[in-house]
Amino acid sequence: MIQTLEASCMFRLTAPPTPTPKRTPIERVKEPIDRLFHKRERERERRAQRAKRGALIAAGSVSVGVIVIVLSNRRRRHALVGRTVGLVRHRSHDYDDVTLARKVESVIFRPADAPKGDVDVNAHDGIVELRGVVADSARIDALVSAAEHVDGVARVENLLHLPGTPARHAPPARTSLNGS
């Protein structure tokens, strides 16, 4: 019985080889070309990955360099911390009408060539009214856009007009946002 077991194990280990499929002449020529093409493609992918890695390393080292420069200068460090804290704490404020009007004025009249004496700013319940005469329509659009981006402004009533055109008037009844 022991001999039969050994013989059966040997028989199992020496199985006949599987026949290899026959290839056509086109397949025989195509395989080396495909291998060469895939090898070139893989090499291109490797080069692209190395370039990306190099770019990331360069960007990271530039970022670290900028951070080191910023942190080494007290004024820059203070400005960076202030901006970062401002981003975290940024929320809309409920200013009273006078404060909101002054904030809008400080923003829209910041440029040196701003029409300071020609534009009046009024605020009521978060609605800002811009009144006056402005030289060109591009300046009007810039003033309205700047006023809209001030924190606390709910809406901007544009009552600005060009020289020689009739003044616009405010709507007859103001509606407040608070319901009062």
HELIX and SHEET records of a PDB file:
HELIX    1   1 ILE A    2  LEU A   13  1                                  12    
HELIX    2   2 PRO A   25  SER A   72  1                                  48    
HELIX    3   3 ARG A   74  ARG A   89  1                                  16    
HELIX    4   4 ASP A   97  ILE A  108  1                                  12    
HELIX    5   5 SER A  137  GLU A  148  1                                  12    
SHEET    1   A 3 VAL A 119  HIS A 124  0                                        
SHEET    2   A 3 ILE A 127  VAL A 133 -1                                        
SHEET    3   A 3 ARG A 155  HIS A 161  1                                        
END                                                                             
